Amino acid sequence: MVLSEGVPSDGLYVILDGTADVAKRSGVTEVPAGRLHEGDLFGEASCLHRAAATATVTMRRAGSLLRLPRADFDALVTTYPPILELVSALSDERTGTLRAVVAGKAWSADDGLLLI
């Protein structure tokens, strides 16, 4: 487990090698909410909002991650506003997706695709 829902992220992560499962709590149940692959990033919502992680991210097998510490993330988005815009858009999209999963309007297929 790399990120645990409800616990602040220590930075922004990029998957260099491997895949990760995303899960979101709905009451006491953990609902599959998608799969991340090489090149995908996560932890952005926690970094942007200085809040707890909105989902749990678990690597499916050993892999390689790149971690940008929170302080470096803050410096990066302050220096390069277009990066802030891109990461904010990704965060907004994922927030909507997680809400749809919890509401039962979307679900994760066996291959990791999110069906809406």
C-alpha positions as CSV (number, residue, x, y, z in Angstrom):
1,M,0.0,0.0,0.0
2,V,1.4,3.3,-1.1
3,L,-1.4,5.7,-0.1
4,S,-4.1,5.0,2.5
5,E,-7.4,6.8,2.2
6,G,-7.8,9.3,5.1
7,V,-4.0,9.7,5.6
8,P,-2.2,12.7,4.1
9,S,0.1,11.9,1.2
10,D,3.8,12.7,1.7
11,G,4.1,13.7,-2.0
12,L,3.1,13.2,-5.6
13,Y,3.8,9.7,-7.1
14,V,4.5,8.6,-10.6
15,I,4.4,5.0,-11.6
16,L,7.6,4.2,-13.5
17,D,7.1,0.4,-13.7
18,G,4.1,-1.7,-12.6
19,T,0.4,-1.2,-11.9
20,A,-1.6,-0.1,-8.9
21,D,-5.2,-0.6,-7.8
22,V,-7.2,2.3,-6.5
23,A,-10.0,1.7,-4.0
24,K,-12.5,4.0,-2.3
25,R,-14.3,3.4,1.0
26,S,-18.1,3.4,0.9
27,G,-19.1,3.0,4.5
28,V,-17.2,0.0,5.8
29,T,-16.7,-1.5,2.3
30,E,-13.7,-0.8,0.0
31,V,-14.9,-0.4,-3.6
32,P,-12.5,-0.9,-6.5
33,A,-12.1,2.4,-8.3
34,G,-9.7,1.8,-11.1
35,R,-6.2,0.9,-12.0
36,L,-3.1,3.0,-12.6
37,H,-0.3,2.1,-15.0
38,E,3.2,3.2,-16.0
39,G,3.2,7.0,-16.4
40,D,0.2,7.6,-14.2
41,L,0.5,9.8,-11.2
42,F,-1.4,9.8,-7.9
43,G,-1.4,11.7,-4.6
44,E,-2.2,14.9,-6.4
45,A,-5.5,15.6,-4.5
46,S,-3.8,15.3,-1.1
47,C,-0.9,17.6,-2.2
48,L,-3.2,20.2,-3.8
49,H,-5.6,20.5,-0.9
50,R,-3.1,19.7,1.9
51,A,-5.6,17.1,3.0
52,A,-5.9,13.4,3.5
53,A,-5.7,11.0,0.6
54,T,-9.1,10.5,-1.1
55,A,-8.5,6.9,-2.0
56,T,-6.2,3.9,-1.2
57,V,-3.5,3.0,-3.8
58,T,-1.9,-0.4,-3.7
59,M,0.8,-1.7,-6.0
60,R,-0.3,-5.0,-7.7
61,R,3.3,-6.3,-7.6
62,A,6.8,-4.9,-7.0
63,G,7.4,-1.9,-9.2
64,S,9.1,1.4,-9.4
65,L,7.7,4.8,-8.2
66,L,9.0,8.3,-8.4
67,R,8.1,10.4,-5.4
68,L,8.1,14.2,-5.5
69,P,8.0,15.3,-1.9
70,R,5.2,17.7,-0.9
71,A,7.5,20.7,-0.4
72,D,9.0,20.2,-3.9
73,F,5.5,19.7,-5.4
74,D,4.5,23.1,-3.8
75,A,7.6,24.8,-5.2
76,L,7.0,23.2,-8.7
77,V,3.4,24.3,-9.0
78,T,4.2,27.8,-7.7
79,T,7.0,28.2,-10.2
80,Y,5.1,26.6,-13.2
81,P,1.4,27.5,-13.0
82,P,0.5,25.4,-16.1
83,I,1.5,22.3,-14.1
84,L,-0.9,23.4,-11.4
85,E,-3.7,23.7,-13.9
86,L,-3.0,20.2,-15.3
87,V,-2.8,18.6,-11.9
88,S,-5.9,20.5,-10.7
89,A,-7.9,19.2,-13.7
90,L,-6.7,15.7,-13.1
91,S,-7.7,16.0,-9.4
92,D,-11.2,17.3,-10.3
93,E,-11.7,14.5,-12.8
94,R,-10.7,11.8,-10.3
95,T,-12.9,13.4,-7.6
96,G,-15.9,13.1,-9.9
97,T,-15.0,9.5,-10.7
98,L,-14.6,8.5,-7.1
99,R,-18.0,10.1,-6.3
100,A,-19.6,8.1,-9.1
101,V,-18.0,4.8,-7.8
102,V,-19.3,5.4,-4.3
103,A,-22.8,6.3,-5.6
104,G,-22.8,3.1,-7.7
105,K,-22.9,5.0,-11.0
106,A,-19.5,3.6,-12.1
107,W,-17.5,0.5,-11.3
108,S,-14.1,-1.0,-12.0
109,A,-13.9,-3.9,-14.5
110,D,-11.6,-6.9,-14.1
111,D,-9.1,-5.3,-16.5
112,G,-9.0,-2.1,-14.4
113,L,-11.1,0.0,-16.7
114,L,-13.6,2.2,-15.1
115,L,-17.1,1.7,-16.5
116,I,-19.6,4.6,-16.2
